[in-house]
């Protein structure tokens, strides 16, 4: 029996001559012929398909965790080939497009019987890459796919391999049930989300839009929040903040550390970063954030709901915002632009005063706000001629909000009521960035849903140590996502 860590290599060798991979000129030319589909199995009922897929999906997730796709370098194509093998065994052809060696995206499609209409197509999307880990801080092997005490652990289990597998299970369930589709359903997994998307979604949208053109999409970015053993609400990401990085650069006179001076760059940088870390932007509402807090007030405890309802009152609004910001960091980030010091760099030796010291601010702005205006404000906050703020390259453009009244948004709300009776479905703006922004720029109604019922503590493990999902929540998420996808895509 092969060791689990050898599995991706075996799959890569076995799949190399089966799945079309388009690279360079090939990616721009006619796609290679799709593999012959597997023999069609007799259709099964939706309930039977979902039940069977819950067990299979857990094994898929374990295998994907064992394929290390830490970005950089990513190496997502190995994982894409593993997924291609699963699709092939279910009679679904797929294509892989390489943006650069070892990176790119996989796409597959289930076509409806209707005349193809990209504006009606539904795209199920997720990314294959993950952030890195400090293995010494984990209680288990982060790339082991370990199930322990009814919980699966691993880097990417939440962000974004777990949601990816839920998409895959829903996609295959449509195939196994021989669903009569009212629109094309497209399955997409892509690379490089954790580092800007240059080799993943940007490549897919700009070079191969014909493969993924759609009117609606479901992606990561939302939340299914559980409290006291039941689902409290489903947060549907309909907007996201815009990320920028700003360098804070302090200059001074270099010299011997034995003779301190008042223009020490390290001291000036430290003072500037302290001011910037304390500063808060004013409260600002959008249509999405207003609807979010209105929905939250209906499920929160009486005291918290009282302050939520006072957020826009002229006399108590400021106090309400302070109370809520101090209660929950997510609420604070929802209410305003945020400025977070993340890095410091200075000096070459312990006894040398450097001539320059640098820091970094990670900024997340409400869509529509201008970064240059904020930099001007922050420069006044620092109020130090020895310190300047420089916008760094690589920032993303603001994308429009997705509609809160589209047919797909209403389908997610309906599926929430079916899957979790009594739970509210509320729109949200995520403080984190996702690849949905590139779709929204093309007028796609894109929504973020993490379908697994999790506590707020579970969500804080994303990008952190011991990232995990209880297996029971994973199974419920598989069923929930299938309810969303089938309710929107299967002809009634």
N, C-alpha and C positions, 0 to 999 in steps of 0.2 A: 504494500500500500504506500502510495506517495505521501510524503510529508505535506501538510496543508500549504506550506510556503512554496512548495514546488509546483503546486496546482496551476498557478497562472502560466508558468513556462510551458507546461504540458499542453494547456489549452491553446497557447500562442502557436506552438508547433503544429498542433492538430488542425487549427483553424486557418493557418496561413494560406492554404490553397482553396479555401471554401468561400470566405467572405470578401467581397470586393473592397479594396482599400484604394482610394484615389489620392495620389500624391503629385505635387507639382503640376506638370502639364496634364497628367491624367485626370486630375481633379477638375480641370476646366474643359475636358473633352467628354465625349459620351461615356456614361457610366458603364462599368463592366456588367455583363449579364448577371441578373440576380440568380442565386442558387435555386435549384428545384425545391419546391416546398415539400415538407414531410407529408406522409400519408395523413389525410384528414381523419381525425377521430370523430366519433359520433358526438353531437352536441350534448352538453350537460346543462342542468338547471343553474341559474345564477347562484343560488345558495350553495349548491354542491361545488361549483367552481371556486367560489370564494373560500369555502372551508378547506378545500384541497390546496389552494394556493397559499393560504396562511402558513402551512407547514413548509411548503417548498420555498416560500419567500424568506423565511428565517435562514434557511441554508444558503440562499443566494446572498443575503446580507452578510453572513459570516464569511463567505468566500470573497466578497468585495472588500471587506475590512482587511483581509489577509493580503490583498494586493495593495501594496504601499503606493499611494498616489499623492504623497506630500508634494506640495507646490511651493518653491521649486524642488525638483525639476518637473514633477507631474507624472510623466510616463503613463498618461491616461489611456493610451491605445491598448495596453495590455488588458485593462479592465473592460474597455469597449469590446474587445474580442470575446471576453468571457460572456458578456451580455449578448453578443451576436450569436453565440453558440446556444444560449437559452432560447432566443427567438427562433433560430433555425429548427430546434427540436419541436417547437410548437407550430411549425409550418409558416413562419413569418420571415420573409427575406428582409435584409437590412443592408445598409451601405455605411462605410466608414470613410471619412474624408480627413486626410492629414493636412494640418496647417503648417506644421514643421515636424521633423522626424520624432515620432513617438507621441504626438499630440494632435488633437483635432476633435471631431465629433462623430457620433453614430446617429443614424436616422432610420426609422421604419414607419410604415404607413398601413393602416387599415382603411380601405376605401369604401365609401357608401355606394349604393346603387344609383344615387342621383347624379345629375350632371355635376362634375367637379366645380366647386365654388370655394376658392381659397378664403373668401371673406366669412365663410361659415365654419371652416375647419377648426378643430380643437387641437392644440399642441400641449402635450404632457412633457414638461422639461425639468431637467435636474443636472447638476454638475458632478463630475467624477473626482475632481481634485479636492484635497483637504489641506488644512493648515498643519504645521509641524507639531511635534510633541516634545515634552521633557519627560522621558520615560521614568526618571527617578521619582516623579510626582504621582505616578499612576499605581494603583493597587494591583493591576493586572497588565498583561502585555497589551499595549494599545493597538497592536496589529494582529492580535490573536483571534478575534471574533469569538471571544469567550462568553458563554452563557453561564451565569453564576447566580444561584438563589433566585431564579426566575427573571433575571435581567440580562440583557445582552450589552456588552461593553465594547468600545472600540472607537478609534479616531474616525470621525465621519458618520457615526451611527445616526446622529441628528443632522449634521451638516456635511454632506447632503445625501449620503448613501442610503439612509433609511427612507427618506421621501422618494428617492430614485427607485428603490425596490417597490414601494407602494405604487408608483406610476407603472412600473413594469408588470406588476401583478394585475392591476386594473386593465391594462392593455391586453394581456394574455387572456384574461377572463372574457373580454369581448370576443376574442377569437374562439375560445373553447365553447362558448355558449352560442356560437354562430349568430351573434347579435345582428339584427337588421338595423344598420346605422342610418341616421338621418343626416350625417355629415362625415367627412373624413376625420379620422383621429390619427394624429402624428405623434410618434414617440421620439424624443430627442434626449441624448446625454452628451454633455459637452465638457471641454477642458477649461482650465485657467480662470475660473470664476474668482478664486481667492486672490488673484493678482491682476485684476483689471480686464480679463477676458480677451486680450489681444489674440491669443491662439485658440480661442474657443468660440464664444458667442459672437464676438465682433467678426471673426472669420466666417462663421455660419451665415450671419445676416448680410454681410457685404459681398461675399463670394458665392453663396449658395442659397439665396433667398427662395428660389423656386422649390427647393426641397422642404422648406419649413413654413412657407407662406400660410398664414392663418388669420382668423379674426378674433380668436379667443385662446387664452393660455392659462394653465395652472402651473405654479412653480412653488419654491420655498418662500419663506418670508412672513408667514402668518403664525398663528398659535392656536392650539386646542388646549385650553387651560382647565385643569382638574383641581377641585378643592373638595375636601371632606368626602372623597370617594366617588364623586360624580363630576361630569363635565359642567363647568361653570359658564364658559362662553367659548365660541370659536371666533378668533380674530382673523379677519380676511384682509390681507395686505392689498390695498388699492393704490398706495402711493409709497414713495420711499424718499428719504433724505438724500442730499447730494454731498458726496464726500470730497474734501480737499485736504491737502497737507500744506502747511505754512512753516517755513524755517524761521526761527528766531535767532538772530545773529548778533552777538555782542562783541565789540572790539575794544581793545585797550593797548597798553604798552607792555611789551614782553620784558621780562627781567628776572633777576635772581629772587627766589622766594624768601630769602633772608631779609629783603628790603621791601616790605609791602607798600603799595601805593593805592590811592583812592580810585584809580581808573582800571582796576583789575577786571578783566573781561568775565571771569568766572563769577565774581560777586554781582556784576551788573546783570548777567544772564539769570542768576538765581533769583534776584529781586524781580526781574521781569516775569519769569515763569510763575513765581508765587502770585503776582498780581493777576496774571492771565488765568491761573487755575482757580482763583476766587471769583472771577468776574462771571456774571450771568447775563445772558441776553434777555430782552423783554419777552413776555408771554405773547404768543401769536397763534391765532386759530386759522385753520383752513376748513373747507367743507368736510373733509375726511376726519380731521381731528375733533371737530365739533360733534360729528356723529359718533365717533369713538367714545367720547366721554359721556354723551347722552346714553349710549348703550351700556356703558360700564356702571352708571348710576343705578340702573335697574337690577344689577346683580350684586353690588357691593353692600357691605354692612351699613347700617343707618348713619353712623357718624361720618364715614367716608363719603357716602352718597350725598350727605348734606353739603360737604365742602365742594364736591364736584358740581353740584347744582348752583353754587355761589361763584363759580369761576369767572363768569362774565358780569357779575353784579358790580356796580360802580363803587360801592363802599367796602365790600368784603372780598373782592376779586383778588387783590394782591395777597391778602392773608391766606385765602384758599389755595392759591398757586404755591405759596411757600409750604403750606401743610402737605399738599400732595407731592411736591417735588422732594421733600424730605422723607416722605413715606415710601416712595417707589422710584428708583432711578429711571425706569422705563417711562413713567409718567413725566418726569422732569425732561427727558429727552424728547417726548412728544410735544411738550408745550413750547419749546423754544429751540433756536439754534444752539448747538453745543460746541465748546472749545475745550479740548482735552490735551494737556501736555503728555507726550508719550516717550520722548527720547531726550537724552542729554549727552553731549560729547565735548570734551575739552582736555587740553593738556597733552604733553609728550613725556614729561618726567615729573616725579614728585617734588623736585626742588626748582622747577621752572614755572614762572608765571606766563601763561600763553597769551598771545596777542589776539586770539579769537576763541570764543566759546559758542557752541551751537545747540539749539534745542529744536524739537519738532512739536507742532500743534496739529492734532487730527481734528478737523472741523467737519461737522455734519449740519447742513443747512436745510431749512424748509424750502421745498421747491418754489422758485420765483425770487428768492433772496439772492443778492449779488455779493460775491466773495470780495470784490474790491471795496465795497462799502463797509463790509465787516472788518477788513484789514485796516481801513482808515480809522474805524472806531477803536480797534485794539491797539493801534499805535498811540492813540491818545491815552488809553488806559495805562500803557507802559510809561509814557512820558519821560523818555530817556534818550537823549541824542546819541548815546553810544550803542543803542539797540535799534535794529531795523527788522522788519518782517517781510519775508520774500515768499510769494506764492510759488509752489513747486509744480513742475509739469506732471501730467497724468491725471488731472481731475476730470470728472465726468460732467456731462451736461444734464441739466434738470429735465426730467421727462414729465409729461402731463399725467394727471391722476387717471386711473381707470374709473369708469362710470359706476355709480352706486345703484343704477337702475337698468343695467343690461340684462339680457336674458340669462347669461351665464351667472352673473352675480345672484340673480333670483334663484337659479338652480342650486347654488351652493347654500343659500339660506334655507331652501326647502329640504335639502339633504341633511342639513344640521338638525332640523326639527324631526326628521325621520330617524336619524341615527342616535340622537341624544335628546330625547324629549325633555322639555323644560329649559334647555340651554339657549342662550341668545347667540345670534350671529351678528357681529358688529364689524364695521370696517376699521382699518387701522393704517397708520403711516409708520413704516418701520424705520428706526434710526439707522439700521444697517442697510448696506447696498446689496442688490441682487441683479441678476442678468435680465430681469423683467424690464428694466429701463430701456434696453435696446429694442424691445418689442413695442413698448408704449410709444416710442418715437416713430413707430410705423403704424400708429393708430390701432394696435392690437389691444383688446380688452384683457389685460393680464392681471391675474390675482395670485396672491401667495397664500397657501394653506399648508401648514404642517399638520397632518391628519391624526397624529398620535396623541391621545389624552395624556397630558403630562402636568406635573406640578410646576409652579413658577421656579422652584429650586432646580428641577430637572433642566429647565431652559437655560439656567445660568451656566450649565456645564458645556454648552456649545463653545467651541474654541478653548475650552479649559480642560482640567484633568478629570479622568474617569467619566468621560462622555458615555451616556447610557440611555437605554430605553427598556422599561419593563416589557417582557414578552407579551403579557396580556394587553398592554397599551399598543404594542406593535400590531397585534392581531386585530384589535378594534380599528386601528388606523387603516389597515388594508381594506376592511369592510366599508369604512366611511368613505375612503377615496373612490372605491368602486361605485358606491351609491351616488356620489357626485358625478362621476364620468358617465355612468350608464343613464342616469336621470336626464343628462343633457344631450347624450349622443345616440341613444337607442330609440328608434321610432316606437311610439306608443300604440 
